[in-house]
Amino acid sequence: MQLESTIICPDCGHRAMETMPTDACQFFYDCKGCGTRLKPKTGDCCVFCSYGSLSCPPIQAQRDGEAGAACCKS
Ligand SMILES: [Zn+2]
């Protein structure tokens, strides 16, 4: 499982590598480029799923078929 995701700001295009928490979904993220507060898109559970290069750890686990990894979405 990978915990480093690159978040790309939809407003200014700023990229930042962030480490994702494994035990919680991150709902808000303040862009380090323009300061915009990012929120997940409809249907996404966290900012990494919406704007990151990788989905968040619970989603990755679900995709890999691992049991017991419940996302805040479910
Ligand atoms: Zn930005």
N, CA, C, O and the ligand as a Tripos MOL2 file, in Angstrom:
@<TRIPOS>MOLECULE
protein
  297   295    75     0     0
PROTEIN
NO_CHARGES

@<TRIPOS>ATOM
      1 N           0.8410   -1.2140    0.0000 N.3       1 MET1
      2 CA          0.0000    0.0000    0.0000 C.3       1 MET1
      3 C           0.8660    1.2510    0.0000 C.2       1 MET1
      4 O           1.8670    1.3400    0.7120 O.2       1 MET1
      5 N           0.4640    2.1930   -0.8000 N.am      2 GLN2
      6 CA          1.2290    3.4300   -0.8650 C.3       2 GLN2
      7 C           0.5180    4.5250   -0.0780 C.2       2 GLN2
      8 O          -0.7010    4.6750   -0.1620 O.2       2 GLN2
      9 N           1.2830    5.2730    0.6720 N.am      3 LEU3
     10 CA          0.7070    6.2930    1.5410 C.3       3 LEU3
     11 C           1.0460    7.7020    1.0910 C.2       3 LEU3
     12 O           0.5840    8.6770    1.6840 O.2       3 LEU3
     13 N           1.8470    7.8110    0.0510 N.am      4 GLU4
     14 CA          2.1960    9.1400   -0.4390 C.3       4 GLU4
     15 C           1.3980    9.4270   -1.7040 C.2       4 GLU4
     16 O           1.4650    8.6800   -2.6790 O.2       4 GLU4
     17 N           0.6590   10.4980   -1.6730 N.am      5 SER5
     18 CA         -0.1620   10.8820   -2.8090 C.3       5 SER5
     19 C           0.1350   12.3260   -3.1620 C.2       5 SER5
     20 O           0.3180   13.1730   -2.2880 O.2       5 SER5
     21 N           0.1800   12.5880   -4.4450 N.am      6 THR6
     22 CA          0.4070   13.9600   -4.8870 C.3       6 THR6
     23 C          -0.9320   14.6310   -5.1330 C.2       6 THR6
     24 O          -1.6840   14.2270   -6.0200 O.2       6 THR6
     25 N          -1.2220   15.6340   -4.3630 N.am      7 ILE7
     26 CA         -2.4640   16.3810   -4.5330 C.3       7 ILE7
     27 C          -2.2410   17.5100   -5.5260 C.2       7 ILE7
     28 O          -1.2990   18.2930   -5.4040 O.2       7 ILE7
     29 N          -3.1240   17.5780   -6.5080 N.am      8 ILE8
     30 CA         -3.0440   18.6430   -7.5090 C.3       8 ILE8
     31 C          -4.2330   19.5670   -7.3120 C.2       8 ILE8
     32 O          -5.3840   19.1440   -7.4200 O.2       8 ILE8
     33 N          -3.9520   20.8110   -7.0260 N.am      9 CYS9
     34 CA         -5.0060   21.7860   -6.7840 C.3       9 CYS9
     35 C          -5.7710   22.0860   -8.0740 C.2       9 CYS9
     36 O          -5.1570   22.4020   -9.0940 O.2       9 CYS9
     37 N          -7.0950   21.9920   -8.0410 N.am     10 PRO10
     38 CA         -7.8790   22.2670   -9.2480 C.3      10 PRO10
     39 C          -7.9140   23.7580   -9.5970 C.2      10 PRO10
     40 O          -8.2290   24.1220  -10.7300 O.2      10 PRO10
     41 N          -7.5980   24.6040   -8.6450 N.am     11 ASP11
     42 CA         -7.6540   26.0430   -8.9040 C.3      11 ASP11
     43 C          -6.3700   26.5670   -9.5200 C.2      11 ASP11
     44 O          -6.4020   27.2780  -10.5240 O.2      11 ASP11
     45 N          -5.2360   26.2140   -8.9190 N.am     12 CYS12
     46 CA         -3.9780   26.8120   -9.3790 C.3      12 CYS12
     47 C          -3.0110   25.7880   -9.9620 C.2      12 CYS12
     48 O          -1.9810   26.1640  -10.5220 O.2      12 CYS12
     49 N          -3.3280   24.4910   -9.8380 N.am     13 GLY13
     50 CA         -2.4630   23.4860  -10.4160 C.3      13 GLY13
     51 C          -1.2550   23.1470   -9.5760 C.2      13 GLY13
     52 O          -0.3880   22.3890  -10.0090 O.2      13 GLY13
     53 N          -1.1880   23.7080   -8.3610 N.am     14 HIS14
     54 CA         -0.0680   23.4190   -7.4740 C.3      14 HIS14
     55 C          -0.0660   21.9470   -7.0760 C.2      14 HIS14
     56 O          -1.1130   21.3720   -6.7800 O.2      14 HIS14
     57 N           1.1150   21.3490   -7.0720 N.am     15 ARG15
     58 CA          1.2330   19.9430   -6.6790 C.3      15 ARG15
     59 C           1.9590   19.8410   -5.3600 C.2      15 ARG15
     60 O           2.9380   20.5480   -5.1190 O.2      15 ARG15
     61 N           1.4790   18.9620   -4.5100 N.am     16 ALA16
     62 CA          2.1530   18.7560   -3.2400 C.3      16 ALA16
     63 C           2.0500   17.2880   -2.8450 C.2      16 ALA16
     64 O           0.9700   16.6970   -2.8640 O.2      16 ALA16
     65 N           3.1850   16.7180   -2.4910 N.am     17 MET17
     66 CA          3.2030   15.3360   -2.0280 C.3      17 MET17
     67 C           2.7960   15.3070   -0.5620 C.2      17 MET17
     68 O           3.3890   15.9900    0.2710 O.2      17 MET17
     69 N           1.7910   14.5190   -0.2610 N.am     18 GLU18
     70 CA          1.3010   14.4350    1.1090 C.3      18 GLU18
     71 C           1.2110   12.9750    1.5310 C.2      18 GLU18
     72 O           0.9290   12.0930    0.7200 O.2      18 GLU18
     73 N           1.4540   12.7440    2.7950 N.am     19 THR19
     74 CA          1.2980   11.4000    3.3300 C.3      19 THR19
     75 C          -0.1170   11.2340    3.8540 C.2      19 THR19
     76 O          -0.5970   12.0550    4.6360 O.2      19 THR19
     77 N          -0.7790   10.1820    3.4260 N.am     20 MET20
     78 CA         -2.1710    9.9800    3.8160 C.3      20 MET20
     79 C          -2.2630    9.2500    5.1450 C.2      20 MET20
     80 O          -1.4890    8.3320    5.4160 O.2      20 MET20
     81 N          -3.2110    9.6600    5.9680 N.am     21 PRO21
     82 CA         -3.4460    8.9250    7.2100 C.3      21 PRO21
     83 C          -4.1150    7.5860    6.8900 C.2      21 PRO21
     84 O          -4.9640    7.5110    6.0020 O.2      21 PRO21
     85 N          -3.7400    6.5570    7.5970 N.am     22 THR22
     86 CA         -4.2970    5.2310    7.3140 C.3      22 THR22
     87 C          -5.5510    4.9350    8.1210 C.2      22 THR22
     88 O          -6.2890    4.0000    7.8100 O.2      22 THR22
     89 N          -5.7880    5.7190    9.1400 N.am     23 ASP23
     90 CA         -6.8880    5.3900   10.0390 C.3      23 ASP23
     91 C          -8.0650    6.3540    9.9110 C.2      23 ASP23
     92 O          -9.0610    6.2270   10.6230 O.2      23 ASP23
     93 N          -7.9430    7.3070    9.0070 N.am     24 ALA24
     94 CA         -9.0330    8.2670    8.8500 C.3      24 ALA24
     95 C          -8.9690    8.8610    7.4580 C.2      24 ALA24
     96 O          -7.9180    8.8670    6.8170 O.2      24 ALA24
     97 N         -10.0860    9.3500    7.0060 N.am     25 CYS25
     98 CA        -10.1030   10.0280    5.7230 C.3      25 CYS25
     99 C          -9.9160   11.5220    5.9490 C.2      25 CYS25
    100 O         -10.4810   12.1020    6.8760 O.2      25 CYS25
    101 N          -9.1210   12.1250    5.0930 N.am     26 GLN26
    102 CA         -8.8900   13.5620    5.2230 C.3      26 GLN26
    103 C          -9.9000   14.3030    4.3660 C.2      26 GLN26
    104 O          -9.9290   14.1570    3.1440 O.2      26 GLN26
    105 N         -10.7170   15.0910    5.0190 N.am     27 PHE27
    106 CA        -11.8280   15.7340    4.3300 C.3      27 PHE27
    107 C         -11.4270   17.0900    3.7580 C.2      27 PHE27
    108 O         -11.8740   17.4730    2.6760 O.2      27 PHE27
    109 N         -10.6020   17.7960    4.4730 N.am     28 PHE28
    110 CA        -10.1890   19.1150    4.0080 C.3      28 PHE28
    111 C          -8.6980   19.1490    3.7420 C.2      28 PHE28
    112 O          -7.9100   18.4500    4.3800 O.2      28 PHE28
    113 N          -8.3360   19.9790    2.7890 N.am     29 TYR29
    114 CA         -6.9230   20.1630    2.5000 C.3      29 TYR29
    115 C          -6.7100   21.5930    2.0320 C.2      29 TYR29
    116 O          -7.3780   22.0550    1.1070 O.2      29 TYR29
    117 N          -5.8020   22.2760    2.6550 N.am     30 ASP30
    118 CA         -5.5010   23.6400    2.2600 C.3      30 ASP30
    119 C          -4.3530   23.6320    1.2560 C.2      30 ASP30
    120 O          -3.2440   23.1990    1.5680 O.2      30 ASP30
    121 N          -4.6330   24.1120    0.0570 N.am     31 CYS31
    122 CA         -3.6050   24.1650   -0.9720 C.3      31 CYS31
    123 C          -2.4460   25.0430   -0.5100 C.2      31 CYS31
    124 O          -2.6310   26.1500   -0.0040 O.2      31 CYS31
    125 N          -1.2290   24.4950   -0.7080 N.am     32 LYS32
    126 CA         -0.0480   25.2580   -0.2950 C.3      32 LYS32
    127 C           0.3250   26.3070   -1.3340 C.2      32 LYS32
    128 O           1.1920   27.1460   -1.0920 O.2      32 LYS32
    129 N          -0.3240   26.2570   -2.4770 N.am     33 GLY33
    130 CA         -0.0170   27.2330   -3.5140 C.3      33 GLY33
    131 C          -0.8800   28.4740   -3.4140 C.2      33 GLY33
    132 O          -0.3730   29.5940   -3.3580 O.2      33 GLY33
    133 N          -2.2150   28.2640   -3.3900 N.am     34 CYS34
    134 CA         -3.1090   29.4190   -3.4180 C.3      34 CYS34
    135 C          -3.9590   29.5410   -2.1490 C.2      34 CYS34
    136 O          -4.6730   30.5260   -1.9630 O.2      34 CYS34
    137 N          -3.8730   28.5310   -1.2820 N.am     35 GLY35
    138 CA         -4.5970   28.6310   -0.0190 C.3      35 GLY35
    139 C          -6.0500   28.2140   -0.0870 C.2      35 GLY35
    140 O          -6.7640   28.2920    0.9130 O.2      35 GLY35
    141 N          -6.4970   27.7740   -1.2500 N.am     36 THR36
    142 CA         -7.8760   27.3070   -1.3740 C.3      36 THR36
    143 C          -8.0910   26.0700   -0.5040 C.2      36 THR36
    144 O          -7.2500   25.1730   -0.4510 O.2      36 THR36
    145 N          -9.2230   26.0470    0.1680 N.am     37 ARG37
    146 CA         -9.5580   24.8640    0.9370 C.3      37 ARG37
    147 C         -10.2890   23.8810    0.0410 C.2      37 ARG37
    148 O         -11.4000   24.1430   -0.4190 O.2      37 ARG37
    149 N          -9.6510   22.7510   -0.1970 N.am     38 LEU38
    150 CA        -10.2430   21.7230   -1.0520 C.3      38 LEU38
    151 C         -11.1400   20.8180   -0.2330 C.2      38 LEU38
    152 O         -10.8400   20.4850    0.9140 O.2      38 LEU38
    153 N         -12.2370   20.4300   -0.8390 N.am     39 LYS39
    154 CA        -13.1540   19.4630   -0.2410 C.3      39 LYS39
    155 C         -13.3720   18.3440   -1.2520 C.2      39 LYS39
    156 O         -13.2180   18.5640   -2.4530 O.2      39 LYS39
    157 N         -13.7270   17.1510   -0.7880 N.am     40 PRO40
    158 CA        -13.9420   16.0470   -1.7340 C.3      40 PRO40
    159 C         -15.0660   16.3580   -2.7120 C.2      40 PRO40
    160 O         -16.0290   17.0450   -2.3730 O.2      40 PRO40
    161 N         -14.9310   15.8460   -3.9230 N.am     41 LYS41
    162 CA        -16.0230   15.9520   -4.8780 C.3      41 LYS41
    163 C         -17.1520   15.0380   -4.4460 C.2      41 LYS41
    164 O         -16.9550   14.1170   -3.6540 O.2      41 LYS41
    165 N         -18.3420   15.3020   -4.9750 N.am     42 THR42
    166 CA        -19.4790   14.4510   -4.6610 C.3      42 THR42
    167 C         -19.1790   12.9970   -5.0220 C.2      42 THR42
    168 O         -18.7630   12.6910   -6.1390 O.2      42 THR42
    169 N         -19.3980   12.1180   -4.0630 N.am     43 GLY43
    170 CA        -19.1610   10.7040   -4.3190 C.3      43 GLY43
    171 C         -17.7990   10.2340   -3.8720 C.2      43 GLY43
    172 O         -17.5560    9.0310   -3.7750 O.2      43 GLY43
    173 N         -16.8990   11.1740   -3.5970 N.am     44 ASP44
    174 CA        -15.5870   10.8110   -3.0930 C.3      44 ASP44
    175 C         -15.5520   10.9840   -1.5820 C.2      44 ASP44
    176 O         -16.2500   11.8280   -1.0210 O.2      44 ASP44
    177 N         -14.7190   10.1630   -0.9310 N.am     45 CYS45
    178 CA        -14.7320   10.1740    0.5300 C.3      45 CYS45
    179 C         -13.7100   11.1380    1.0970 C.2      45 CYS45
    180 O         -13.8300   11.5510    2.2500 O.2      45 CYS45
    181 N         -12.7060   11.5060    0.3110 N.am     46 CYS46
    182 CA        -11.6710   12.3620    0.8790 C.3      46 CYS46
    183 C         -10.9580   13.1230   -0.2360 C.2      46 CYS46
    184 O         -11.1370   12.8280   -1.4170 O.2      46 CYS46
    185 N         -10.1610   14.0890    0.1480 N.am     47 VAL47
    186 CA         -9.4970   14.9270   -0.8560 C.3      47 VAL47
    187 C          -8.4920   14.1400   -1.6970 C.2      47 VAL47
    188 O          -8.2070   14.5110   -2.8360 O.2      47 VAL47
    189 N          -7.9600   13.0600   -1.1390 N.am     48 PHE48
    190 CA         -6.9970   12.2740   -1.9110 C.3      48 PHE48
    191 C          -7.6920   11.5330   -3.0480 C.2      48 PHE48
    192 O          -7.1290   11.3720   -4.1300 O.2      48 PHE48
    193 N          -8.9200   11.0820   -2.7940 N.am     49 CYS49
    194 CA         -9.6630   10.3920   -3.8550 C.3      49 CYS49
    195 C         -10.0440   11.3730   -4.9600 C.2      49 CYS49
    196 O         -10.1170   10.9900   -6.1280 O.2      49 CYS49
    197 N         -10.2860   12.6310   -4.6040 N.am     50 SER50
    198 CA        -10.7160   13.6100   -5.5960 C.3      50 SER50
    199 C          -9.5500   14.2630   -6.3260 C.2      50 SER50
    200 O          -9.6100   14.4660   -7.5380 O.2      50 SER50
    201 N          -8.4970   14.5890   -5.5980 N.am     51 TYR51
    202 CA         -7.4310   15.4100   -6.1790 C.3      51 TYR51
    203 C          -6.0580   14.7700   -6.1190 C.2      51 TYR51
    204 O          -5.0980   15.3070   -6.6720 O.2      51 TYR51
    205 N          -5.9530   13.6330   -5.4570 N.am     52 GLY52
    206 CA         -4.6410   13.0030   -5.3070 C.3      52 GLY52
    207 C          -4.3070   12.0820   -6.4680 C.2      52 GLY52
    208 O          -5.1780   11.6950   -7.2480 O.2      52 GLY52
    209 N          -3.0360   11.7410   -6.5670 N.am     53 SER53
    210 CA         -2.5950   10.8120   -7.5980 C.3      53 SER53
    211 C          -2.9540    9.3860   -7.2220 C.2      53 SER53
    212 O          -2.9770    8.4970   -8.0730 O.2      53 SER53
    213 N          -3.2340    9.1710   -5.9450 N.am     54 LEU54
    214 CA         -3.6220    7.8530   -5.4600 C.3      54 LEU54
    215 C          -4.8840    7.9740   -4.6220 C.2      54 LEU54
    216 O          -5.1160    8.9970   -3.9790 O.2      54 LEU54
    217 N          -5.6940    6.9280   -4.6350 N.am     55 SER55
    218 CA         -6.8420    6.8980   -3.7440 C.3      55 SER55
    219 C          -6.3640    6.6620   -2.3200 C.2      55 SER55
    220 O          -5.2370    6.2190   -2.0950 O.2      55 SER55
    221 N          -7.2240    6.9590   -1.3720 N.am     56 CYS56
    222 CA         -6.8390    6.8410    0.0380 C.3      56 CYS56
    223 C          -6.6810    5.3770    0.4310 C.2      56 CYS56
    224 O          -7.2090    4.4960   -0.2480 O.2      56 CYS56
    225 N          -5.9700    5.1090    1.5060 N.am     57 PRO57
    226 CA         -5.6650    3.7220    1.9100 C.3      57 PRO57
    227 C          -6.8800    2.8060    2.0220 C.2      57 PRO57
    228 O          -6.8030    1.6740    1.5460 O.2      57 PRO57
    229 N          -7.9980    3.2230    2.6210 N.am     58 PRO58
    230 CA         -9.1470    2.3060    2.6820 C.3      58 PRO58
    231 C          -9.6620    1.9090    1.2980 C.2      58 PRO58
    232 O         -10.0680    0.7670    1.0830 O.2      58 PRO58
    233 N          -9.6410    2.8500    0.3710 N.am     59 ILE59
    234 CA        -10.0930    2.5380   -0.9870 C.3      59 ILE59
    235 C          -9.1080    1.5930   -1.6680 C.2      59 ILE59
    236 O          -9.5110    0.6650   -2.3680 O.2      59 ILE59
    237 N          -7.8250    1.8330   -1.4600 N.am     60 GLN60
    238 CA         -6.8170    0.9270   -2.0220 C.3      60 GLN60
    239 C          -7.0040   -0.4810   -1.4840 C.2      60 GLN60
    240 O          -6.9000   -1.4550   -2.2310 O.2      60 GLN60
    241 N          -7.2780   -0.5920   -0.1920 N.am     61 ALA61
    242 CA         -7.4570   -1.8960    0.4430 C.3      61 ALA61
    243 C          -8.6930   -2.5910   -0.1160 C.2      61 ALA61
    244 O          -8.6790   -3.7940   -0.3750 O.2      61 ALA61
    245 N          -9.7570   -1.8220   -0.2980 N.am     62 GLN62
    246 CA        -10.9790   -2.4030   -0.8520 C.3      62 GLN62
    247 C         -10.7250   -2.9290   -2.2560 C.2      62 GLN62
    248 O         -11.2130   -3.9920   -2.6390 O.2      62 GLN62
    249 N          -9.9510   -2.1630   -3.0130 N.am     63 ARG63
    250 CA         -9.6820   -2.5540   -4.3840 C.3      63 ARG63
    251 C          -8.8360   -3.8200   -4.4170 C.2      63 ARG63
    252 O          -8.9660   -4.6480   -5.3180 O.2      63 ARG63
    253 N          -7.9670   -3.9560   -3.4180 N.am     64 ASP64
    254 CA         -7.1220   -5.1410   -3.3550 C.3      64 ASP64
    255 C          -7.8400   -6.3280   -2.7180 C.2      64 ASP64
    256 O          -7.2680   -7.4130   -2.6050 O.2      64 ASP64
    257 N          -9.0850   -6.1280   -2.3030 N.am     65 GLY65
    258 CA         -9.8550   -7.2100   -1.7350 C.3      65 GLY65
    259 C          -9.5500   -7.5290   -0.2970 C.2      65 GLY65
    260 O          -9.8700   -8.6140    0.1880 O.2      65 GLY65
    261 N          -8.9370   -6.5980    0.3820 N.am     66 GLU66
    262 CA         -8.6320   -6.8340    1.7900 C.3      66 GLU66
    263 C          -9.8630   -6.5420    2.6420 C.2      66 GLU66
    264 O         -10.5340   -5.5270    2.4560 O.2      66 GLU66
    265 N         -10.1380   -7.4110    3.5460 N.am     67 ALA67
    266 CA        -11.2880   -7.2170    4.4170 C.3      67 ALA67
    267 C         -10.8920   -6.3630    5.6180 C.2      67 ALA67
    268 O          -9.7170   -6.2710    5.9760 O.2      67 ALA67
    269 N         -11.8670   -5.7610    6.2140 N.am     68 GLY68
    270 CA        -11.6230   -5.0460    7.4590 C.3      68 GLY68
    271 C         -11.1860   -3.6170    7.2890 C.2      68 GLY68
    272 O         -11.0200   -2.8960    8.2730 O.2      68 GLY68
    273 N         -10.9960   -3.1970    6.0630 N.am     69 ALA69
    274 CA        -10.6010   -1.8110    5.8480 C.3      69 ALA69
    275 C         -11.8220   -1.0080    5.4350 C.2      69 ALA69
    276 O         -12.1440   -0.9150    4.2500 O.2      69 ALA69
    277 N         -12.4700   -0.4550    6.3740 N.am     70 ALA70
    278 CA        -13.6980    0.2890    6.0930 C.3      70 ALA70
    279 C         -13.3930    1.7670    5.9400 C.2      70 ALA70
    280 O         -12.7390    2.3830    6.7800 O.2      70 ALA70
    281 N         -13.8690    2.2920    4.8840 N.am     71 CYS71
    282 CA        -13.7060    3.7210    4.6550 C.3      71 CYS71
    283 C         -14.8510    4.4600    5.3290 C.2      71 CYS71
    284 O         -15.8840    3.8700    5.6450 O.2      71 CYS71
    285 N         -14.6610    5.7430    5.5430 N.am     72 CYS72
    286 CA        -15.7160    6.5290    6.1620 C.3      72 CYS72
    287 C         -16.9500    6.6030    5.2710 C.2      72 CYS72
    288 O         -18.0420    6.9420    5.7270 O.2      72 CYS72
    289 N         -16.7600    6.2790    3.9950 N.am     73 LYS73
    290 CA        -17.8370    6.3460    3.0350 C.3      73 LYS73
    291 C         -18.8660    5.2430    3.2690 C.2      73 LYS73
    292 O         -20.0630    5.4460    3.0690 O.2      73 LYS73
    293 N         -18.3870    4.0740    3.6930 N.am     74 SER74
    294 CA        -19.2860    2.9330    3.8160 C.3      74 SER74
    295 C         -19.9570    2.8870    5.1770 C.2      74 SER74
    296 O         -20.7480    1.9840    5.4460 O.2      74 SER74
    297 ZN         -4.1940   25.9810   -5.2640 Zn       75 ZN75
@<TRIPOS>BOND
     1     1     2 1
     2     2     3 1
     3     3     4 2
     4     3     5 am
     5     5     6 1
     6     6     7 1
     7     7     8 2
     8     7     9 am
     9     9    10 1
    10    10    11 1
    11    11    12 2
    12    11    13 am
    13    13    14 1
    14    14    15 1
    15    15    16 2
    16    15    17 am
    17    17    18 1
    18    18    19 1
    19    19    20 2
    20    19    21 am
    21    21    22 1
    22    22    23 1
    23    23    24 2
    24    23    25 am
    25    25    26 1
    26    26    27 1
    27    27    28 2
    28    27    29 am
    29    29    30 1
    30    30    31 1
    31    31    32 2
    32    31    33 am
    33    33    34 1
    34    34    35 1
    35    35    36 2
    36    35    37 am
    37    37    38 1
    38    38    39 1
    39    39    40 2
    40    39    41 am
    41    41    42 1
    42    42    43 1
    43    43    44 2
    44    43    45 am
    45    45    46 1
    46    46    47 1
    47    47    48 2
    48    47    49 am
    49    49    50 1
    50    50    51 1
    51    51    52 2
    52    51    53 am
    53    53    54 1
    54    54    55 1
    55    55    56 2
    56    55    57 am
    57    57    58 1
    58    58    59 1
    59    59    60 2
    60    59    61 am
    61    61    62 1
    62    62    63 1
    63    63    64 2
    64    63    65 am
    65    65    66 1
    66    66    67 1
    67    67    68 2
    68    67    69 am
    69    69    70 1
    70    70    71 1
    71    71    72 2
    72    71    73 am
    73    73    74 1
    74    74    75 1
    75    75    76 2
    76    75    77 am
    77    77    78 1
    78    78    79 1
    79    79    80 2
    80    79    81 am
    81    81    82 1
    82    82    83 1
    83    83    84 2
    84    83    85 am
    85    85    86 1
    86    86    87 1
    87    87    88 2
    88    87    89 am
    89    89    90 1
    90    90    91 1
    91    91    92 2
    92    91    93 am
    93    93    94 1
    94    94    95 1
    95    95    96 2
    96    95    97 am
    97    97    98 1
    98    98    99 1
    99    99   100 2
   100    99   101 am
   101   101   102 1
   102   102   103 1
   103   103   104 2
   104   103   105 am
   105   105   106 1
   106   106   107 1
   107   107   108 2
   108   107   109 am
   109   109   110 1
   110   110   111 1
   111   111   112 2
   112   111   113 am
   113   113   114 1
   114   114   115 1
   115   115   116 2
   116   115   117 am
   117   117   118 1
   118   118   119 1
   119   119   120 2
   120   119   121 am
   121   121   122 1
   122   122   123 1
   123   123   124 2
   124   123   125 am
   125   125   126 1
   126   126   127 1
   127   127   128 2
   128   127   129 am
   129   129   130 1
   130   130   131 1
   131   131   132 2
   132   131   133 am
   133   133   134 1
   134   134   135 1
   135   135   136 2
   136   135   137 am
   137   137   138 1
   138   138   139 1
   139   139   140 2
   140   139   141 am
   141   141   142 1
   142   142   143 1
   143   143   144 2
   144   143   145 am
   145   145   146 1
   146   146   147 1
   147   147   148 2
   148   147   149 am
   149   149   150 1
   150   150   151 1
   151   151   152 2
   152   151   153 am
   153   153   154 1
   154   154   155 1
   155   155   156 2
   156   155   157 am
   157   157   158 1
   158   158   159 1
   159   159   160 2
   160   159   161 am
   161   161   162 1
   162   162   163 1
   163   163   164 2
   164   163   165 am
   165   165   166 1
   166   166   167 1
   167   167   168 2
   168   167   169 am
   169   169   170 1
   170   170   171 1
   171   171   172 2
   172   171   173 am
   173   173   174 1
   174   174   175 1
   175   175   176 2
   176   175   177 am
   177   177   178 1
   178   178   179 1
   179   179   180 2
   180   179   181 am
   181   181   182 1
   182   182   183 1
   183   183   184 2
   184   183   185 am
   185   185   186 1
   186   186   187 1
   187   187   188 2
   188   187   189 am
   189   189   190 1
   190   190   191 1
   191   191   192 2
   192   191   193 am
   193   193   194 1
   194   194   195 1
   195   195   196 2
   196   195   197 am
   197   197   198 1
   198   198   199 1
   199   199   200 2
   200   199   201 am
   201   201   202 1
   202   202   203 1
   203   203   204 2
   204   203   205 am
   205   205   206 1
   206   206   207 1
   207   207   208 2
   208   207   209 am
   209   209   210 1
   210   210   211 1
   211   211   212 2
   212   211   213 am
   213   213   214 1
   214   214   215 1
   215   215   216 2
   216   215   217 am
   217   217   218 1
   218   218   219 1
   219   219   220 2
   220   219   221 am
   221   221   222 1
   222   222   223 1
   223   223   224 2
   224   223   225 am
   225   225   226 1
   226   226   227 1
   227   227   228 2
   228   227   229 am
   229   229   230 1
   230   230   231 1
   231   231   232 2
   232   231   233 am
   233   233   234 1
   234   234   235 1
   235   235   236 2
   236   235   237 am
   237   237   238 1
   238   238   239 1
   239   239   240 2
   240   239   241 am
   241   241   242 1
   242   242   243 1
   243   243   244 2
   244   243   245 am
   245   245   246 1
   246   246   247 1
   247   247   248 2
   248   247   249 am
   249   249   250 1
   250   250   251 1
   251   251   252 2
   252   251   253 am
   253   253   254 1
   254   254   255 1
   255   255   256 2
   256   255   257 am
   257   257   258 1
   258   258   259 1
   259   259   260 2
   260   259   261 am
   261   261   262 1
   262   262   263 1
   263   263   264 2
   264   263   265 am
   265   265   266 1
   266   266   267 1
   267   267   268 2
   268   267   269 am
   269   269   270 1
   270   270   271 1
   271   271   272 2
   272   271   273 am
   273   273   274 1
   274   274   275 1
   275   275   276 2
   276   275   277 am
   277   277   278 1
   278   278   279 1
   279   279   280 2
   280   279   281 am
   281   281   282 1
   282   282   283 1
   283   283   284 2
   284   283   285 am
   285   285   286 1
   286   286   287 1
   287   287   288 2
   288   287   289 am
   289   289   290 1
   290   290   291 1
   291   291   292 2
   292   291   293 am
   293   293   294 1
   294   294   295 1
   295   295   296 2
@<TRIPOS>SUBSTRUCTURE
     1 MET1         2 RESIDUE 1 A MET
     2 GLN2         6 RESIDUE 1 A GLN
     3 LEU3        10 RESIDUE 1 A LEU
     4 GLU4        14 RESIDUE 1 A GLU
     5 SER5        18 RESIDUE 1 A SER
     6 THR6        22 RESIDUE 1 A THR
     7 ILE7        26 RESIDUE 1 A ILE
     8 ILE8        30 RESIDUE 1 A ILE
     9 CYS9        34 RESIDUE 1 A CYS
    10 PRO10       38 RESIDUE 1 A PRO
    11 ASP11       42 RESIDUE 1 A ASP
    12 CYS12       46 RESIDUE 1 A CYS
    13 GLY13       50 RESIDUE 1 A GLY
    14 HIS14       54 RESIDUE 1 A HIS
    15 ARG15       58 RESIDUE 1 A ARG
    16 ALA16       62 RESIDUE 1 A ALA
    17 MET17       66 RESIDUE 1 A MET
    18 GLU18       70 RESIDUE 1 A GLU
    19 THR19       74 RESIDUE 1 A THR
    20 MET20       78 RESIDUE 1 A MET
    21 PRO21       82 RESIDUE 1 A PRO
    22 THR22       86 RESIDUE 1 A THR
    23 ASP23       90 RESIDUE 1 A ASP
    24 ALA24       94 RESIDUE 1 A ALA
    25 CYS25       98 RESIDUE 1 A CYS
    26 GLN26      102 RESIDUE 1 A GLN
    27 PHE27      106 RESIDUE 1 A PHE
    28 PHE28      110 RESIDUE 1 A PHE
    29 TYR29      114 RESIDUE 1 A TYR
    30 ASP30      118 RESIDUE 1 A ASP
    31 CYS31      122 RESIDUE 1 A CYS
    32 LYS32      126 RESIDUE 1 A LYS
    33 GLY33      130 RESIDUE 1 A GLY
    34 CYS34      134 RESIDUE 1 A CYS
    35 GLY35      138 RESIDUE 1 A GLY
    36 THR36      142 RESIDUE 1 A THR
    37 ARG37      146 RESIDUE 1 A ARG
    38 LEU38      150 RESIDUE 1 A LEU
    39 LYS39      154 RESIDUE 1 A LYS
    40 PRO40      158 RESIDUE 1 A PRO
    41 LYS41      162 RESIDUE 1 A LYS
    42 THR42      166 RESIDUE 1 A THR
    43 GLY43      170 RESIDUE 1 A GLY
    44 ASP44      174 RESIDUE 1 A ASP
    45 CYS45      178 RESIDUE 1 A CYS
    46 CYS46      182 RESIDUE 1 A CYS
    47 VAL47      186 RESIDUE 1 A VAL
    48 PHE48      190 RESIDUE 1 A PHE
    49 CYS49      194 RESIDUE 1 A CYS
    50 SER50      198 RESIDUE 1 A SER
    51 TYR51      202 RESIDUE 1 A TYR
    52 GLY52      206 RESIDUE 1 A GLY
    53 SER53      210 RESIDUE 1 A SER
    54 LEU54      214 RESIDUE 1 A LEU
    55 SER55      218 RESIDUE 1 A SER
    56 CYS56      222 RESIDUE 1 A CYS
    57 PRO57      226 RESIDUE 1 A PRO
    58 PRO58      230 RESIDUE 1 A PRO
    59 ILE59      234 RESIDUE 1 A ILE
    60 GLN60      238 RESIDUE 1 A GLN
    61 ALA61      242 RESIDUE 1 A ALA
    62 GLN62      246 RESIDUE 1 A GLN
    63 ARG63      250 RESIDUE 1 A ARG
    64 ASP64      254 RESIDUE 1 A ASP
    65 GLY65      258 RESIDUE 1 A GLY
    66 GLU66      262 RESIDUE 1 A GLU
    67 ALA67      266 RESIDUE 1 A ALA
    68 GLY68      270 RESIDUE 1 A GLY
    69 ALA69      274 RESIDUE 1 A ALA
    70 ALA70      278 RESIDUE 1 A ALA
    71 CYS71      282 RESIDUE 1 A CYS
    72 CYS72      286 RESIDUE 1 A CYS
    73 LYS73      290 RESIDUE 1 A LYS
    74 SER74      294 RESIDUE 1 A SER
    75 ZN75       297 GROUP 0 **** ****
